[in-house]
Amino acid sequence: MEERQILNTKQELQIYLKEITAKINFIDFQQYTTIAISKQLLLSRNLTSHYLNEFFKEGKLVKINSRPAYFFDKQVLLESFKLQNIQNEFYDLQELIVLLEKELKKENVFKQLIGFNSSLKKVVEKCIAAINYPPFGSPLLLIGDYGSGRSYIAQLCYLQAKYENLISKDNLFYELDGLEINKYSHEIQCNMIKEIILKCNSNDFLYLKNFEYLSETIQTTAINEIKKNNTVDLRMVISSTKEIKILSSIKDTLIECMIPNFSSRSIQEKEHLVASFFENEEKRIKKHIKITERTLHILCTYDFKTNIQGLKECIQSICIQRYPLAKQENCLKITVFSLPDYILKNASLNHKDETRFLSINEIKNNIMFGDEKILCKNIVELANNYLKNNLSYTYFLQAAYQHINDYDDLIIFKKNQKDVKLKYIEHILIRLFDDIGDIYNINMPRNFVFFVTRWIYYHAEFSNEISHWKDAYHVTIETTLELISKKSLFEYNVMKDLVALIYNNLEVKLLPFECLLICILFTTIEYTKQKLPIFATIICHGYATASSIADVCNKMLKRHVFNAIDMPYTMSIREVCNHFKKIIYYNNDRDILLLVDLGSLENIMQYMKDIPNVNLGIINNVSTNLALAVGNEIIKENNCRDILRLVQEQTIITYKFFEKKEAKYLIIFVSEIGSDIAAQVAQLFMKSMPKVIEVEVKCFDSLAFINLYNQGEFDKNQILFIATTINLGIDFKSIIAIEDIVTFNNLDLIQEKLSSFFSNEDYQKFEKQLMKNFSLQNVVGELTILNADKALNAVGMMIDELQIQLHQTFLAKTIIGLNIHLCCLIERLIKKEEIVSHINIVDFEKNNQEFINGVRISFKAIANQYNITIPISEIAYIYDYVLNNYKTDMSIDEI
């Protein structure tokens, strides 16, 4: 019969008391008496009383010293009711009940707040601190974006104060909105502030909302009025989107809270908010609502400008629009195509995700980790039965693994996440599992990776969710882990190394229960992986040096040949050896080959003498090239001595010397109409030069250039300057507009950039020729087949008319630019080579009818003269041109 580990009686009693304390219900307290505990555990009453009083003297229990006496686990009470401390002894059960119920009431109000124990945990703590500060609370400043929940939190503070009896039921909540009163004159604003303060009684709440919209003078008046009114002690809450300077006068008592916006909340909280708002709509329309997984994902990842308020309004709008279509149905179904256009246009659609509908209850079950809690409960029940000797060790592991497997099947089917963070964790874990597999020579199933990935992904939220539970079963879990470390030492050590790697790479410290799950998984692995004859490790000083070399070599060799130890400069060789011995504990039947970077590490041998029956080789001056050569020989299964000899013979130092080469100089010409137009302008420019210079000229249309620039295409070149017909919107200082060359504005830039190529005399010749070549008539004549004088005359009249139609006066620079642009446009229309597309053509036509009509009226004479019609796409480019060149104090919305 398999050996079984039995808990001693005292440990069993302690575990049982933790379990029942965690389930306290304020109705039946009989189970906490000595008689009830002794019957449950089949112990004598005297022995039970003896152990309970021992625990009490050790400070582990809370005792109600009445007849009968009651006992509760102290640590579980502290954790369950969020108590800082609790006395060890009470003389009346009711005294303890009153204390615990008071703490429950403290929790009740803020538990309504989604994220109260995660992203808003610090906010809730500060709010509670503010309302509890004697004698009348501390001023509270809520800083957050519009729609982030500031007003709701302010109201919860008021309700919390009522629950805790800090204020009476007659105390009121007054609100003053800075955005609303800002519409009035200074005098009226001051009167409104005074009136509302006079209304307030002692201990009333005054909520100053959107405080930043008030002028500093009005803000000062409000604070001074509150200070001046000594007869009334107000509880003040202020909300703003930014810090308020004027509040420095009360900074000693002011408590500030930063409210996170919707986009920075966790995926769990976002899903909870979505479910909550849909649940409200279910109650309103008296119908069940189901939404697709894809719809839920899009709503959770969309960046609502008005945050939670924006999400709420969006969901209400969806339900209002869908309701008439489902009036006769029992269920309202929401798909991706139910979403408003402003969300859809930014969403990538994938119809495969549209097949599965989720009820609101299913979403809430996922949010509250219902499946995970069931798994925890099942594993702990099995562990308890094993510890009580009701199950064999083998049966415990098999049954526990079956529960994990069932959960694994469930999450693969139900929780098909495509989150970037989830994918990142999975990518890291695949590498870590592979590394552990290679170190210990075991096959790691891929389904283990996804299981642990999800657990880590939700680690913070899940840890909070089961904090009450994990403390109640802490002893059971720790004891079970201790037994596994004795019965399955190999699997336990593999788990510890994996947990350490997870912490080092993801900065996540796994809970004991999560360690137990991983141990159970590892006990099911078959160790069938073929070993390489040599266990090779790279050891280097510095951060990630060894890891980087090992990672590159393993990828190139397509096999995990090398392990790595990164050695901080402060680490001793003895510490490195101790770490290394742990790694090779289960590899002592293979030769060991160390590749080290410095000669000092060659002395490592003196610390490795206690490793029996192992050949050890050391190679110094490790490099990636050297490691690859060694790795190839290891894969060929050569022995350690031969590898050392071969590598020494093959290692040759080579070098190459490259003289510094100057970067290529460029001048770039850009046109929004096309690279051919840019080339013609460039040709005019180069014709003006008195001599050939070592500068390359490149020509692009605007979109092509911006893409190349953003991709770093020109990083290896030195751009002297860019001449362009349109604003490029890039972070580059040396840009000159073509029309500036025509009008001879801003030519200092060109002179500065060409100074190393031209003498003063050469530059004067260049400037003189440039003036001749870049007259407006010459530019138009070069760029088009039109009669320049005739075309410019027609375009000039059109520009005059356009200014009248738009009620605007263009700058000279804008007029020159439009002359060139419109002459080229006329030629394109005559050749029927007009630009037929535009990035935002639909939005442009919808939002700029006044501009479009103005252009068509202005263009009428040209249209008749040349027998052409101007399309919307060309009008859009005229608009872009005016938009990018027009510079007055007016906004473009007025154009």
Secondary structure as UniProt FT lines:
FT   HELIX           9..22
FT   HELIX           30..32
FT   HELIX           34..41
FT   HELIX           45..57
FT   TURN            58..59
FT   STRAND          61..64
FT   STRAND          70..73
FT   HELIX           74..80
FT   TURN            81..82
FT   STRAND          89..90
FT   HELIX           93..110
FT   TURN            111..112
FT   TURN            114..120
FT   HELIX           121..132
FT   TURN            134..136
FT   STRAND          140..143
FT   TURN            146..147
FT   HELIX           150..163
FT   TURN            164..165
FT   TURN            169..170
FT   STRAND          173..177
FT   HELIX           178..181
FT   TURN            182..183
FT   HELIX           186..199
FT   TURN            202..203
FT   STRAND          205..209
FT   HELIX           211..213
FT   HELIX           216..228
FT   TURN            230..231
FT   STRAND          235..240
FT   HELIX           245..250
FT   TURN            251..253
FT   STRAND          255..258
FT   HELIX           262..264
FT   HELIX           267..285
FT   STRAND          288..292
FT   HELIX           293..301
FT   TURN            305..306
FT   HELIX           307..322
FT   HELIX           323..326
FT   TURN            327..328
FT   STRAND          331..334
FT   HELIX           336..338
FT   HELIX           341..344
FT   TURN            345..346
FT   HELIX           351..354
FT   STRAND          357..359
FT   HELIX           360..367
FT   TURN            368..369
FT   HELIX           370..387
FT   TURN            388..389
FT   HELIX           393..414
FT   HELIX           420..440
FT   HELIX           446..457
FT   HELIX           459..465
FT   HELIX           467..472
FT   HELIX           474..487
FT   HELIX           489..506
FT   HELIX           512..522
FT   TURN            523..524
FT   STRAND          534..541
FT   TURN            543..544
FT   HELIX           545..557
FT   STRAND          562..567
FT   TURN            569..570
FT   HELIX           573..583
FT   HELIX           584..586
FT   TURN            588..589
FT   STRAND          591..596
FT   HELIX           599..607
FT   TURN            609..610
FT   STRAND          616..619
FT   HELIX           624..635
FT   TURN            636..637
FT   HELIX           640..650
FT   STRAND          665..671
FT   HELIX           675..687
FT   STRAND          696..701
FT   HELIX           702..710
FT   TURN            711..716
FT   STRAND          718..724
FT   STRAND          735..737
FT   HELIX           738..743
FT   HELIX           748..754
FT   TURN            755..757
FT   HELIX           760..773
FT   HELIX           776..783
FT   HELIX           788..806
FT   HELIX           812..830
FT   TURN            831..832
FT   TURN            839..840
FT   HELIX           841..847
FT   HELIX           849..866
FT   HELIX           872..885
FT   HELIX           892..894
//
